[in-house]
Amino acid sequence: MDAYVMLAKNTIDKYVREGSVYTPGNEELIEEMTSKRAGAFVSIHKKGELRGCIGTIGPTKENLALEIIGNAIAASTRDPRFPAITADELGDLEINVDVLGEPEAIDSPDMLDVKRYGVIVEKGYRRGLLLPDLDGVDTVEYQIAIAKQKAGIDFDEKGVQLYRFEVVRHE
């Protein structure tokens, strides 16, 4: 299993079963996890359906390992769209971790590709993000519309700044 996914899985297992935060051994962490800072999303699916997804657009912790640990706990217990994951569900979960690249401001939706780039929409303090290469998101217009909805920005609202970013997806 991928080291990023293993870290998220072990974190979720320990937190759901014991209510305590997982502390990985040094042998479990690859160098990038301890030396790099980046935003990361932890997505949890159960039988192909989304069960939790929480992440950070940019780094908020000392390193990527701590970012993944915090987001794994949040995705499994604090995604407002779903009840907290229970111990009975742990064997049925599929987990992936997306490590976000640096967001780049863009001038036009023409600079997006739903398979390659995620999108961030921003207007004032409102901001929404949608990861790239998601099932059912086949057009840039739909990708932007979902991100706007998440941000509470009306579909036809003007003056919205767009950003694109790439991810490294760990499955």
LINUR-V530452 format. One record per pair of residues at least 4 apart in sequence whose C-alpha atoms are under 6 Angstrom apart, sorted by the first residue. I is the first residue (numbers start at 1). GAP is how many residues later the second one is. D is the distance in Angstrom with one decimal. If there is no record, write none. Layout:
# LINUR-V530452
I/GAP/D
I/GAP/D
This chain:
# LINUR-V530452
5/4/6.0
5/91/5.8
6/4/6.0
8/64/5.4
11/11/5.0
12/4/5.9
12/61/5.9
13/4/6.0
14/4/5.6
14/8/6.0
15/4/4.4
15/5/4.9
15/6/5.7
17/70/5.9
32/4/5.3
33/31/4.8
33/32/4.9
34/29/5.4
36/27/5.6
36/28/5.8
37/22/5.6
37/26/4.7
37/27/5.1
38/20/5.6
38/21/4.4
38/26/6.0
39/17/4.8
39/18/4.9
39/19/3.9
39/20/4.5
39/61/5.3
40/15/5.4
40/16/5.5
40/58/5.5
40/59/4.5
40/60/5.6
41/13/5.6
41/14/3.8
41/56/5.7
41/57/5.1
42/11/5.6
42/12/5.8
42/29/6.0
42/30/5.6
42/54/5.9
42/55/4.7
43/9/5.9
43/10/4.3
43/52/5.7
43/53/5.4
44/7/5.3
44/8/5.0
44/50/5.7
44/51/4.7
45/4/5.2
45/5/4.4
45/6/4.9
45/48/5.7
45/49/5.0
46/5/6.0
46/46/5.8
46/47/4.8
52/23/4.9
52/24/5.9
52/27/5.8
53/22/4.9
54/17/5.8
54/21/4.7
55/16/5.5
61/6/5.6
68/4/5.9
71/4/5.9
74/4/4.8
75/4/5.4
76/8/5.9
76/9/5.5
77/7/4.2
96/74/5.5
96/75/4.6
97/72/5.9
97/73/5.1
98/69/5.8
98/70/5.6
98/71/4.4
99/68/5.4
99/69/5.2
100/67/4.5
101/64/5.6
101/65/5.2
101/66/5.6
103/60/5.8
103/61/5.5
103/62/4.7
104/59/5.2
104/60/5.3
105/57/6.0
105/58/4.3
106/56/5.7
106/57/5.4
113/4/5.6
114/18/5.4
114/19/5.8
114/26/5.8
115/17/5.4
115/18/4.2
116/16/6.0
117/15/5.1
117/47/5.8
117/48/5.3
117/49/5.0
118/12/5.6
118/13/4.4
118/14/4.2
118/46/5.6
118/47/5.3
119/10/5.7
119/11/5.5
119/44/5.7
119/45/4.7
120/8/5.6
120/9/4.4
120/42/5.8
120/43/5.0
121/6/5.6
121/7/5.3
121/40/5.8
121/41/4.9
122/4/5.7
122/5/4.4
122/38/5.6
122/39/5.1
123/37/5.1
126/25/5.4
127/24/4.8
128/19/4.8
128/20/6.0
128/22/5.2
128/23/4.3
129/18/5.1
130/17/5.5
148/5/4.9
149/4/5.9
